């Protein structure tokens, strides 16, 4: 998966590890300078309850997060 925020079309949901198209995702959260996209509101709610759990575990991936709120690549 391409990790260049300008060239990618799909990211990984930090909770379910499913592919997410950020252009189509309505469920997203901003945490520690990165935007996370989710396949549904349930995953977003789980992430929002304890984001550090989802970004600090062994299965966390840099491709789970995309752009900063300004739209600039990280």
PDB file with SEQRES, HELIX, SHEET and CRYST1 records, atoms N, CA, C and O in Angstrom:
SEQRES   1 A   74  UNK UNK UNK UNK UNK UNK UNK UNK UNK UNK UNK UNK UNK          
SEQRES   2 A   74  UNK UNK UNK UNK UNK UNK UNK UNK UNK UNK UNK UNK UNK          
SEQRES   3 A   74  UNK UNK UNK UNK UNK UNK UNK UNK UNK UNK UNK UNK UNK          
SEQRES   4 A   74  UNK UNK UNK UNK UNK UNK UNK UNK UNK UNK UNK UNK UNK          
SEQRES   5 A   74  UNK UNK UNK UNK UNK UNK UNK UNK UNK UNK UNK UNK UNK          
SEQRES   6 A   74  UNK UNK UNK UNK UNK UNK UNK UNK UNK                          
HELIX    1 AA1 UNK A   41  UNK A   49  1                                   9    
HELIX    2 AA2 UNK A   51  UNK A   56  1                                   6    
HELIX    3 AA3 UNK A   62  UNK A   64  5                                   3    
SHEET    1 AA1 2 UNK A  11  UNK A  12  0                                        
SHEET    2 AA1 2 UNK A  19  UNK A  20 -1                                        
SHEET    1 AA2 2 UNK A  27  UNK A  31  0                                        
SHEET    2 AA2 2 UNK A  34  UNK A  38 -1                                        
CRYST1    1.000    1.000    1.000  90.00  90.00  90.00 P 1           1          
ATOM      1  N   UNK A   1       0.848  -1.179   0.000  1.00  0.00           N  
ATOM      2  CA  UNK A   1       0.000   0.000   0.000  1.00  0.00           C  
ATOM      3  C   UNK A   1       0.888   1.234   0.000  1.00  0.00           C  
ATOM      4  O   UNK A   1       1.860   1.312   0.751  1.00  0.00           O  
ATOM      5  N   UNK A   2       0.560   2.154  -0.810  1.00  0.00           N  
ATOM      6  CA  UNK A   2       1.316   3.396  -0.920  1.00  0.00           C  
ATOM      7  C   UNK A   2       1.044   4.259   0.308  1.00  0.00           C  
ATOM      8  O   UNK A   2      -0.113   4.462   0.676  1.00  0.00           O  
ATOM      9  N   UNK A   3       2.094   4.766   0.944  1.00  0.00           N  
ATOM     10  CA  UNK A   3       1.903   5.600   2.129  1.00  0.00           C  
ATOM     11  C   UNK A   3       2.022   7.086   1.837  1.00  0.00           C  
ATOM     12  O   UNK A   3       1.920   7.896   2.758  1.00  0.00           O  
ATOM     13  N   UNK A   4       2.236   7.469   0.585  1.00  0.00           N  
ATOM     14  CA  UNK A   4       2.279   8.884   0.219  1.00  0.00           C  
ATOM     15  C   UNK A   4       0.846   9.405   0.189  1.00  0.00           C  
ATOM     16  O   UNK A   4       0.043   8.973  -0.638  1.00  0.00           O  
ATOM     17  N   UNK A   5       0.527  10.325   1.082  1.00  0.00           N  
ATOM     18  CA  UNK A   5      -0.846  10.801   1.245  1.00  0.00           C  
ATOM     19  C   UNK A   5      -1.404  11.432  -0.020  1.00  0.00           C  
ATOM     20  O   UNK A   5      -2.623  11.493  -0.179  1.00  0.00           O  
ATOM     21  N   UNK A   6      -0.557  11.901  -0.923  1.00  0.00           N  
ATOM     22  CA  UNK A   6      -1.053  12.501  -2.151  1.00  0.00           C  
ATOM     23  C   UNK A   6      -1.387  11.455  -3.207  1.00  0.00           C  
ATOM     24  O   UNK A   6      -2.138  11.755  -4.135  1.00  0.00           O  
ATOM     25  N   UNK A   7      -0.863  10.257  -3.102  1.00  0.00           N  
ATOM     26  CA  UNK A   7      -1.024   9.251  -4.136  1.00  0.00           C  
ATOM     27  C   UNK A   7      -1.943   8.101  -3.754  1.00  0.00           C  
ATOM     28  O   UNK A   7      -2.291   7.297  -4.618  1.00  0.00           O  
ATOM     29  N   UNK A   8      -2.340   7.993  -2.516  1.00  0.00           N  
ATOM     30  CA  UNK A   8      -3.123   6.837  -2.113  1.00  0.00           C  
ATOM     31  C   UNK A   8      -4.615   7.073  -2.285  1.00  0.00           C  
ATOM     32  O   UNK A   8      -5.087   8.210  -2.299  1.00  0.00           O  
ATOM     33  N   UNK A   9      -5.337   5.986  -2.414  1.00  0.00           N  
ATOM     34  CA  UNK A   9      -6.786   6.051  -2.485  1.00  0.00           C  
ATOM     35  C   UNK A   9      -7.430   5.323  -1.311  1.00  0.00           C  
ATOM     36  O   UNK A   9      -8.604   5.545  -1.015  1.00  0.00           O  
ATOM     37  N   UNK A  10      -6.680   4.461  -0.645  1.00  0.00           N  
ATOM     38  CA  UNK A  10      -7.236   3.615   0.391  1.00  0.00           C  
ATOM     39  C   UNK A  10      -6.346   3.631   1.621  1.00  0.00           C  
ATOM     40  O   UNK A  10      -5.119   3.597   1.519  1.00  0.00           O  
ATOM     41  N   UNK A  11      -6.979   3.684   2.779  1.00  0.00           N  
ATOM     42  CA  UNK A  11      -6.285   3.586   4.063  1.00  0.00           C  
ATOM     43  C   UNK A  11      -6.862   2.409   4.820  1.00  0.00           C  
ATOM     44  O   UNK A  11      -7.835   1.799   4.378  1.00  0.00           O  
ATOM     45  N   UNK A  12      -6.275   2.087   5.947  1.00  0.00           N  
ATOM     46  CA  UNK A  12      -6.706   0.956   6.756  1.00  0.00           C  
ATOM     47  C   UNK A  12      -7.401   1.468   8.016  1.00  0.00           C  
ATOM     48  O   UNK A  12      -6.871   2.317   8.733  1.00  0.00           O  
ATOM     49  N   UNK A  13      -8.590   0.938   8.271  1.00  0.00           N  
ATOM     50  CA  UNK A  13      -9.326   1.243   9.492  1.00  0.00           C  
ATOM     51  C   UNK A  13      -8.482   0.748  10.667  1.00  0.00           C  
ATOM     52  O   UNK A  13      -8.126  -0.429  10.710  1.00  0.00           O  
ATOM     53  N   UNK A  14      -8.158   1.622  11.616  1.00  0.00           N  
ATOM     54  CA  UNK A  14      -7.280   1.277  12.740  1.00  0.00           C  
ATOM     55  C   UNK A  14      -7.900   0.236  13.666  1.00  0.00           C  
ATOM     56  O   UNK A  14      -7.178  -0.432  14.407  1.00  0.00           O  
ATOM     57  N   UNK A  15      -9.212   0.086  13.638  1.00  0.00           N  
ATOM     58  CA  UNK A  15      -9.895  -0.861  14.513  1.00  0.00           C  
ATOM     59  C   UNK A  15     -10.095  -2.205  13.824  1.00  0.00           C  
ATOM     60  O   UNK A  15      -9.714  -3.242  14.369  1.00  0.00           O  
ATOM     61  N   UNK A  16     -10.689  -2.200  12.634  1.00  0.00           N  
ATOM     62  CA  UNK A  16     -11.040  -3.455  11.955  1.00  0.00           C  
ATOM     63  C   UNK A  16     -10.000  -3.908  10.938  1.00  0.00           C  
ATOM     64  O   UNK A  16     -10.035  -5.054  10.490  1.00  0.00           O  
ATOM     65  N   UNK A  17      -9.086  -3.035  10.573  1.00  0.00           N  
ATOM     66  CA  UNK A  17      -8.042  -3.304   9.580  1.00  0.00           C  
ATOM     67  C   UNK A  17      -8.597  -3.506   8.176  1.00  0.00           C  
ATOM     68  O   UNK A  17      -7.934  -4.095   7.323  1.00  0.00           O  
ATOM     69  N   UNK A  18      -9.805  -3.023   7.937  1.00  0.00           N  
ATOM     70  CA  UNK A  18     -10.391  -3.085   6.612  1.00  0.00           C  
ATOM     71  C   UNK A  18      -9.962  -1.862   5.808  1.00  0.00           C  
ATOM     72  O   UNK A  18      -9.661  -0.808   6.367  1.00  0.00           O  
ATOM     73  N   UNK A  19      -9.941  -2.021   4.496  1.00  0.00           N  
ATOM     74  CA  UNK A  19      -9.604  -0.906   3.618  1.00  0.00           C  
ATOM     75  C   UNK A  19     -10.695   0.155   3.688  1.00  0.00           C  
ATOM     76  O   UNK A  19     -11.885  -0.155   3.733  1.00  0.00           O  
ATOM     77  N   UNK A  20     -10.257   1.426   3.696  1.00  0.00           N  
ATOM     78  CA  UNK A  20     -11.182   2.564   3.752  1.00  0.00           C  
ATOM     79  C   UNK A  20     -10.755   3.564   2.688  1.00  0.00           C  
ATOM     80  O   UNK A  20      -9.579   3.913   2.586  1.00  0.00           O  
ATOM     81  N   UNK A  21     -11.716   4.021   1.897  1.00  0.00           N  
ATOM     82  CA  UNK A  21     -11.457   5.092   0.942  1.00  0.00           C  
ATOM     83  C   UNK A  21     -11.753   6.404   1.667  1.00  0.00           C  
ATOM     84  O   UNK A  21     -12.916   6.692   1.951  1.00  0.00           O  
ATOM     85  N   UNK A  22     -10.721   7.212   1.975  1.00  0.00           N  
ATOM     86  CA  UNK A  22     -10.961   8.441   2.742  1.00  0.00           C  
ATOM     87  C   UNK A  22     -11.880   9.434   2.037  1.00  0.00           C  
ATOM     88  O   UNK A  22     -12.510  10.266   2.689  1.00  0.00           O  
ATOM     89  N   UNK A  23     -11.959   9.354   0.733  1.00  0.00           N  
ATOM     90  CA  UNK A  23     -12.854  10.252   0.003  1.00  0.00           C  
ATOM     91  C   UNK A  23     -14.317   9.883   0.233  1.00  0.00           C  
ATOM     92  O   UNK A  23     -15.200  10.729   0.090  1.00  0.00           O  
ATOM     93  N   UNK A  24     -14.576   8.633   0.586  1.00  0.00           N  
ATOM     94  CA  UNK A  24     -15.935   8.150   0.810  1.00  0.00           C  
ATOM     95  C   UNK A  24     -16.289   8.014   2.288  1.00  0.00           C  
ATOM     96  O   UNK A  24     -17.463   7.898   2.637  1.00  0.00           O  
ATOM     97  N   UNK A  25     -15.283   8.028   3.151  1.00  0.00           N  
ATOM     98  CA  UNK A  25     -15.504   7.799   4.579  1.00  0.00           C  
ATOM     99  C   UNK A  25     -16.117   9.014   5.250  1.00  0.00           C  
ATOM    100  O   UNK A  25     -15.600  10.126   5.147  1.00  0.00           O  
ATOM    101  N   UNK A  26     -17.237   8.783   5.946  1.00  0.00           N  
ATOM    102  CA  UNK A  26     -17.846   9.851   6.740  1.00  0.00           C  
ATOM    103  C   UNK A  26     -17.427   9.736   8.194  1.00  0.00           C  
ATOM    104  O   UNK A  26     -17.590  10.676   8.971  1.00  0.00           O  
ATOM    105  N   UNK A  27     -16.886   8.577   8.559  1.00  0.00           N  
ATOM    106  CA  UNK A  27     -16.493   8.322   9.938  1.00  0.00           C  
ATOM    107  C   UNK A  27     -14.987   8.495  10.066  1.00  0.00           C  
ATOM    108  O   UNK A  27     -14.215   7.688   9.549  1.00  0.00           O  
ATOM    109  N   UNK A  28     -14.577   9.549  10.755  1.00  0.00           N  
ATOM    110  CA  UNK A  28     -13.148   9.839  10.919  1.00  0.00           C  
ATOM    111  C   UNK A  28     -12.911  10.556  12.228  1.00  0.00           C  
ATOM    112  O   UNK A  28     -13.799  11.206  12.780  1.00  0.00           O  
ATOM    113  N   UNK A  29     -11.688  10.422  12.709  1.00  0.00           N  
ATOM    114  CA  UNK A  29     -11.280  11.077  13.958  1.00  0.00           C  
ATOM    115  C   UNK A  29      -9.884  11.626  13.782  1.00  0.00           C  
ATOM    116  O   UNK A  29      -9.053  11.035  13.093  1.00  0.00           O  
ATOM    117  N   UNK A  30      -9.631  12.764  14.409  1.00  0.00           N  
ATOM    118  CA  UNK A  30      -8.314  13.378  14.380  1.00  0.00           C  
ATOM    119  C   UNK A  30      -7.650  13.100  15.718  1.00  0.00           C  
ATOM    120  O   UNK A  30      -8.218  13.390  16.771  1.00  0.00           O  
ATOM    121  N   UNK A  31      -6.444  12.536  15.677  1.00  0.00           N  
ATOM    122  CA  UNK A  31      -5.738  12.201  16.912  1.00  0.00           C  
ATOM    123  C   UNK A  31      -4.245  12.372  16.710  1.00  0.00           C  
ATOM    124  O   UNK A  31      -3.677  11.842  15.755  1.00  0.00           O  
ATOM    125  N   UNK A  32      -3.612  13.108  17.603  1.00  0.00           N  
ATOM    126  CA  UNK A  32      -2.166  13.357  17.597  1.00  0.00           C  
ATOM    127  C   UNK A  32      -1.640  13.760  16.218  1.00  0.00           C  
ATOM    128  O   UNK A  32      -0.642  13.227  15.734  1.00  0.00           O  
ATOM    129  N   UNK A  33      -2.331  14.706  15.606  1.00  0.00           N  
ATOM    130  CA  UNK A  33      -1.869  15.271  14.351  1.00  0.00           C  
ATOM    131  C   UNK A  33      -2.187  14.466  13.115  1.00  0.00           C  
ATOM    132  O   UNK A  33      -1.706  14.800  12.033  1.00  0.00           O  
ATOM    133  N   UNK A  34      -2.986  13.406  13.235  1.00  0.00           N  
ATOM    134  CA  UNK A  34      -3.327  12.582  12.076  1.00  0.00           C  
ATOM    135  C   UNK A  34      -4.821  12.306  12.041  1.00  0.00           C  
ATOM    136  O   UNK A  34      -5.493  12.230  13.070  1.00  0.00           O  
ATOM    137  N   UNK A  35      -5.317  12.158  10.813  1.00  0.00           N  
ATOM    138  CA  UNK A  35      -6.714  11.825  10.615  1.00  0.00           C  
ATOM    139  C   UNK A  35      -6.826  10.320  10.410  1.00  0.00           C  
ATOM    140  O   UNK A  35      -6.068   9.735   9.636  1.00  0.00           O  
ATOM    141  N   UNK A  36      -7.769   9.698  11.101  1.00  0.00           N  
ATOM    142  CA  UNK A  36      -8.034   8.269  10.988  1.00  0.00           C  
ATOM    143  C   UNK A  36      -9.415   8.085  10.373  1.00  0.00           C  
ATOM    144  O   UNK A  36     -10.375   8.736  10.786  1.00  0.00           O  
ATOM    145  N   UNK A  37      -9.516   7.204   9.392  1.00  0.00           N  
ATOM    146  CA  UNK A  37     -10.776   6.926   8.700  1.00  0.00           C  
ATOM    147  C   UNK A  37     -11.273   5.546   9.100  1.00  0.00           C  
ATOM    148  O   UNK A  37     -10.483   4.630   9.326  1.00  0.00           O  
ATOM    149  N   UNK A  38     -12.598   5.408   9.186  1.00  0.00           N  
ATOM    150  CA  UNK A  38     -13.193   4.159   9.648  1.00  0.00           C  
ATOM    151  C   UNK A  38     -14.274   3.684   8.693  1.00  0.00           C  
ATOM    152  O   UNK A  38     -14.899   4.483   7.994  1.00  0.00           O  
ATOM    153  N   UNK A  39     -14.487   2.380   8.672  1.00  0.00           N  
ATOM    154  CA  UNK A  39     -15.500   1.810   7.792  1.00  0.00           C  
ATOM    155  C   UNK A  39     -16.907   2.100   8.294  1.00  0.00           C  
ATOM    156  O   UNK A  39     -17.856   2.091   7.510  1.00  0.00           O  
ATOM    157  N   UNK A  40     -17.054   2.356   9.595  1.00  0.00           N  
ATOM    158  CA  UNK A  40     -18.376   2.664  10.136  1.00  0.00           C  
ATOM    159  C   UNK A  40     -18.262   3.412  11.466  1.00  0.00           C  
ATOM    160  O   UNK A  40     -17.178   3.549  12.035  1.00  0.00           O  
ATOM    161  N   UNK A  41     -19.399   3.883  11.937  1.00  0.00           N  
ATOM    162  CA  UNK A  41     -19.443   4.658  13.169  1.00  0.00           C  
ATOM    163  C   UNK A  41     -19.094   3.859  14.410  1.00  0.00           C  
ATOM    164  O   UNK A  41     -18.597   4.418  15.388  1.00  0.00           O  
ATOM    165  N   UNK A  42     -19.348   2.555  14.384  1.00  0.00           N  
ATOM    166  CA  UNK A  42     -19.023   1.705  15.533  1.00  0.00           C  
ATOM    167  C   UNK A  42     -17.507   1.699  15.749  1.00  0.00           C  
ATOM    168  O   UNK A  42     -17.040   1.863  16.876  1.00  0.00           O  
ATOM    169  N   UNK A  43     -16.749   1.512  14.684  1.00  0.00           N  
ATOM    170  CA  UNK A  43     -15.287   1.517  14.808  1.00  0.00           C  
ATOM    171  C   UNK A  43     -14.785   2.881  15.251  1.00  0.00           C  
ATOM    172  O   UNK A  43     -13.857   2.965  16.055  1.00  0.00           O  
ATOM    173  N   UNK A  44     -15.382   3.946  14.740  1.00  0.00           N  
ATOM    174  CA  UNK A  44     -14.990   5.299  15.146  1.00  0.00           C  
ATOM    175  C   UNK A  44     -15.228   5.491  16.640  1.00  0.00           C  
ATOM    176  O   UNK A  44     -14.372   6.035  17.338  1.00  0.00           O  
ATOM    177  N   UNK A  45     -16.381   5.049  17.133  1.00  0.00           N  
ATOM    178  CA  UNK A  45     -16.693   5.186  18.560  1.00  0.00           C  
ATOM    179  C   UNK A  45     -15.706   4.397  19.414  1.00  0.00           C  
ATOM    180  O   UNK A  45     -15.256   4.882  20.452  1.00  0.00           O  
ATOM    181  N   UNK A  46     -15.367   3.184  18.981  1.00  0.00           N  
ATOM    182  CA  UNK A  46     -14.395   2.374  19.724  1.00  0.00           C  
ATOM    183  C   UNK A  46     -13.045   3.088  19.774  1.00  0.00           C  
ATOM    184  O   UNK A  46     -12.402   3.140  20.822  1.00  0.00           O  
ATOM    185  N   UNK A  47     -12.623   3.636  18.636  1.00  0.00           N  
ATOM    186  CA  UNK A  47     -11.362   4.368  18.564  1.00  0.00           C  
ATOM    187  C   UNK A  47     -11.404   5.584  19.475  1.00  0.00           C  
ATOM    188  O   UNK A  47     -10.461   5.823  20.229  1.00  0.00           O  
ATOM    189  N   UNK A  48     -12.481   6.351  19.416  1.00  0.00           N  
ATOM    190  CA  UNK A  48     -12.602   7.586  20.190  1.00  0.00           C  
ATOM    191  C   UNK A  48     -12.585   7.344  21.700  1.00  0.00           C  
ATOM    192  O   UNK A  48     -12.154   8.213  22.457  1.00  0.00           O  
ATOM    193  N   UNK A  49     -13.046   6.180  22.144  1.00  0.00           N  
ATOM    194  CA  UNK A  49     -13.042   5.873  23.572  1.00  0.00           C  
ATOM    195  C   UNK A  49     -11.629   5.723  24.119  1.00  0.00           C  
ATOM    196  O   UNK A  49     -11.373   6.074  25.271  1.00  0.00           O  
ATOM    197  N   UNK A  50     -10.711   5.209  23.311  1.00  0.00           N  
ATOM    198  CA  UNK A  50      -9.325   5.020  23.757  1.00  0.00           C  
ATOM    199  C   UNK A  50      -8.401   4.974  22.541  1.00  0.00           C  
ATOM    200  O   UNK A  50      -7.895   3.907  22.194  1.00  0.00           O  
ATOM    201  N   UNK A  51      -8.174   6.130  21.882  1.00  0.00           N  
ATOM    202  CA  UNK A  51      -7.371   6.132  20.667  1.00  0.00           C  
ATOM    203  C   UNK A  51      -5.969   5.566  20.857  1.00  0.00           C  
ATOM    204  O   UNK A  51      -5.436   4.914  19.960  1.00  0.00           O  
ATOM    205  N   UNK A  52      -5.375   5.810  22.010  1.00  0.00           N  
ATOM    206  CA  UNK A  52      -4.005   5.339  22.237  1.00  0.00           C  
ATOM    207  C   UNK A  52      -3.927   3.816  22.145  1.00  0.00           C  
ATOM    208  O   UNK A  52      -2.917   3.276  21.692  1.00  0.00           O  
ATOM    209  N   UNK A  53      -4.967   3.129  22.565  1.00  0.00           N  
ATOM    210  CA  UNK A  53      -5.008   1.671  22.466  1.00  0.00           C  
ATOM    211  C   UNK A  53      -4.851   1.231  21.015  1.00  0.00           C  
ATOM    212  O   UNK A  53      -4.114   0.288  20.726  1.00  0.00           O  
ATOM    213  N   UNK A  54      -5.537   1.905  20.111  1.00  0.00           N  
ATOM    214  CA  UNK A  54      -5.551   1.494  18.709  1.00  0.00           C  
ATOM    215  C   UNK A  54      -4.304   1.930  17.953  1.00  0.00           C  
ATOM    216  O   UNK A  54      -3.923   1.270  16.987  1.00  0.00           O  
ATOM    217  N   UNK A  55      -3.660   3.011  18.355  1.00  0.00           N  
ATOM    218  CA  UNK A  55      -2.464   3.453  17.628  1.00  0.00           C  
ATOM    219  C   UNK A  55      -1.186   2.900  18.227  1.00  0.00           C  
ATOM    220  O   UNK A  55      -0.133   2.977  17.593  1.00  0.00           O  
ATOM    221  N   UNK A  56      -1.243   2.338  19.443  1.00  0.00           N  
ATOM    222  CA  UNK A  56      -0.029   1.855  20.089  1.00  0.00           C  
ATOM    223  C   UNK A  56       0.117   0.342  20.059  1.00  0.00           C  
ATOM    224  O   UNK A  56       1.149  -0.181  20.481  1.00  0.00           O  
ATOM    225  N   UNK A  57      -0.875  -0.363  19.579  1.00  0.00           N  
ATOM    226  CA  UNK A  57      -0.798  -1.817  19.555  1.00  0.00           C  
ATOM    227  C   UNK A  57       0.057  -2.298  18.393  1.00  0.00           C  
ATOM    228  O   UNK A  57       0.329  -1.548  17.456  1.00  0.00           O  
ATOM    229  N   UNK A  58       0.468  -3.533  18.463  1.00  0.00           N  
ATOM    230  CA  UNK A  58       1.352  -4.096  17.440  1.00  0.00           C  
ATOM    231  C   UNK A  58       0.717  -4.087  16.058  1.00  0.00           C  
ATOM    232  O   UNK A  58       1.433  -4.036  15.057  1.00  0.00           O  
ATOM    233  N   UNK A  59      -0.612  -4.135  15.977  1.00  0.00           N  
ATOM    234  CA  UNK A  59      -1.266  -4.169  14.669  1.00  0.00           C  
ATOM    235  C   UNK A  59      -1.479  -2.776  14.078  1.00  0.00           C  
ATOM    236  O   UNK A  59      -1.928  -2.661  12.938  1.00  0.00           O  
ATOM    237  N   UNK A  60      -1.173  -1.732  14.814  1.00  0.00           N  
ATOM    238  CA  UNK A  60      -1.348  -0.376  14.288  1.00  0.00           C  
ATOM    239  C   UNK A  60      -0.437  -0.170  13.083  1.00  0.00           C  
ATOM    240  O   UNK A  60       0.669  -0.706  13.020  1.00  0.00           O  
ATOM    241  N   UNK A  61      -0.922   0.611  12.139  1.00  0.00           N  
ATOM    242  CA  UNK A  61      -0.174   0.827  10.909  1.00  0.00           C  
ATOM    243  C   UNK A  61      -0.129   2.303  10.570  1.00  0.00           C  
ATOM    244  O   UNK A  61      -1.102   3.024  10.789  1.00  0.00           O  
ATOM    245  N   UNK A  62       0.985   2.750  10.041  1.00  0.00           N  
ATOM    246  CA  UNK A  62       1.084   4.139   9.593  1.00  0.00           C  
ATOM    247  C   UNK A  62       0.034   4.438   8.542  1.00  0.00           C  
ATOM    248  O   UNK A  62      -0.392   5.584   8.404  1.00  0.00           O  
ATOM    249  N   UNK A  63      -0.394   3.417   7.790  1.00  0.00           N  
ATOM    250  CA  UNK A  63      -1.379   3.647   6.742  1.00  0.00           C  
ATOM    251  C   UNK A  63      -2.778   3.826   7.308  1.00  0.00           C  
ATOM    252  O   UNK A  63      -3.711   4.094   6.551  1.00  0.00           O  
ATOM    253  N   UNK A  64      -2.950   3.684   8.618  1.00  0.00           N  
ATOM    254  CA  UNK A  64      -4.249   3.945   9.222  1.00  0.00           C  
ATOM    255  C   UNK A  64      -4.538   5.437   9.263  1.00  0.00           C  
ATOM    256  O   UNK A  64      -5.701   5.841   9.275  1.00  0.00           O  
ATOM    257  N   UNK A  65      -3.505   6.254   9.285  1.00  0.00           N  
ATOM    258  CA  UNK A  65      -3.673   7.700   9.396  1.00  0.00           C  
ATOM    259  C   UNK A  65      -3.324   8.359   8.073  1.00  0.00           C  
ATOM    260  O   UNK A  65      -2.468   7.875   7.332  1.00  0.00           O  
ATOM    261  N   UNK A  66      -3.985   9.454   7.786  1.00  0.00           N  
ATOM    262  CA  UNK A  66      -3.725  10.102   6.507  1.00  0.00           C  
ATOM    263  C   UNK A  66      -3.243  11.537   6.686  1.00  0.00           C  
ATOM    264  O   UNK A  66      -2.117  11.764   7.129  1.00  0.00           O  
ATOM    265  N   UNK A  67      -4.067  12.482   6.354  1.00  0.00           N  
ATOM    266  CA  UNK A  67      -3.657  13.877   6.276  1.00  0.00           C  
ATOM    267  C   UNK A  67      -3.890  14.646   7.564  1.00  0.00           C  
ATOM    268  O   UNK A  67      -4.747  14.291   8.373  1.00  0.00           O  
ATOM    269  N   UNK A  68      -3.120  15.692   7.735  1.00  0.00           N  
ATOM    270  CA  UNK A  68      -3.363  16.617   8.841  1.00  0.00           C  
ATOM    271  C   UNK A  68      -4.634  17.404   8.530  1.00  0.00           C  
ATOM    272  O   UNK A  68      -5.111  17.347   7.397  1.00  0.00           O  
ATOM    273  N   UNK A  69      -5.195  18.130   9.480  1.00  0.00           N  
ATOM    274  CA  UNK A  69      -6.419  18.897   9.221  1.00  0.00           C  
ATOM    275  C   UNK A  69      -6.249  19.968   8.155  1.00  0.00           C  
ATOM    276  O   UNK A  69      -7.234  20.427   7.577  1.00  0.00           O  
ATOM    277  N   UNK A  70      -5.026  20.366   7.891  1.00  0.00           N  
ATOM    278  CA  UNK A  70      -4.799  21.367   6.855  1.00  0.00           C  
ATOM    279  C   UNK A  70      -4.733  20.752   5.476  1.00  0.00           C  
ATOM    280  O   UNK A  70      -4.657  21.469   4.478  1.00  0.00           O  
ATOM    281  N   UNK A  71      -4.762  19.416   5.405  1.00  0.00           N  
ATOM    282  CA  UNK A  71      -4.679  18.742   4.120  1.00  0.00           C  
ATOM    283  C   UNK A  71      -3.268  18.500   3.664  1.00  0.00           C  
ATOM    284  O   UNK A  71      -3.055  17.987   2.566  1.00  0.00           O  
ATOM    285  N   UNK A  72      -2.293  18.857   4.479  1.00  0.00           N  
ATOM    286  CA  UNK A  72      -0.896  18.647   4.113  1.00  0.00           C  
ATOM    287  C   UNK A  72      -0.482  17.235   4.485  1.00  0.00           C  
ATOM    288  O   UNK A  72      -0.869  16.745   5.546  1.00  0.00           O  
ATOM    289  N   UNK A  73       0.298  16.565   3.635  1.00  0.00           N  
ATOM    290  CA  UNK A  73       0.774  15.222   3.990  1.00  0.00           C  
ATOM    291  C   UNK A  73       1.686  15.286   5.202  1.00  0.00           C  
ATOM    292  O   UNK A  73       2.412  16.260   5.404  1.00  0.00           O  
ATOM    293  N   UNK A  74       1.637  14.238   5.999  1.00  0.00           N  
ATOM    294  CA  UNK A  74       2.503  14.137   7.179  1.00  0.00           C  
ATOM    295  C   UNK A  74       3.910  13.852   6.748  1.00  0.00           C  
ATOM    296  O   UNK A  74       4.800  13.729   7.589  1.00  0.00           O  
TER     297      UNK A  74                                                      
END                                                                             
